[in-house]
Amino acid sequence: QVQLVESGGGLVQPGGSLRLSCAASTSIFSINAMGWYRQAPGKQRELVATITSGGSTNYADSVKGRFTISRDNAKNTVYLQMNNLKPEDSAVYYCNAPYRGVLVRWGWGQGTRVTVSS
């Protein structure tokens, strides 16, 4: 059973920054796509950023230009740098490995909560 441990969330003012980390208990070297998801209260979980094993990235329109996803295969860790945060970015953030469109490879971790508020 693969474990995913997200960290780095917290309370930040609008315009601030946070860096999230996701450590996987298995090697991600051969995993083509890794992604960050988020779920706000009362809303469905959404995919906000992905990164392939080759380093290609893709972002939801709502975070494009503000968020940066990266991965360190040697550490089995995926990061999400979030800049210029907005209140609508408030959510619990999760990582996983998307495949076949809407599926994910592993069970969900506990997530890390991000709250953007003044």
Steps between C-alpha positions, in 0.01 A plus 500: 500500500657825386491780755486863395587763759422860416639790701568870488151643523393773735340839537628769266384847403383575147801555278715274712684180411520142619696197389329165532681168508374148436714204598413162352591172668589350163728598219344752264781473249298285262170677564433707192263755647480643849245759595366733765130514570291715729159481656322802640205465738188392315686452173636205311869422502671659201833445332705819507842399371681205345857419415629217284815298550654711227420820683209621289246688706136588466283727714138580554414842361421624850859453620699549181778752546480479880569134585803292404516123531830315522622155591811346653506135401799429722297608801169361373355843561281739306478870577254777433624856526203730538545873455258793502249292689135596489215420739354267237815288526392397850455123500651173613777410259586143407747334269461181299588349167230562240448257216239416243344839538310505826656207682781504753749228578491504879282570799483856624718637775376725777565813299628834621267792564564838344305797625539835330349775707577843634 
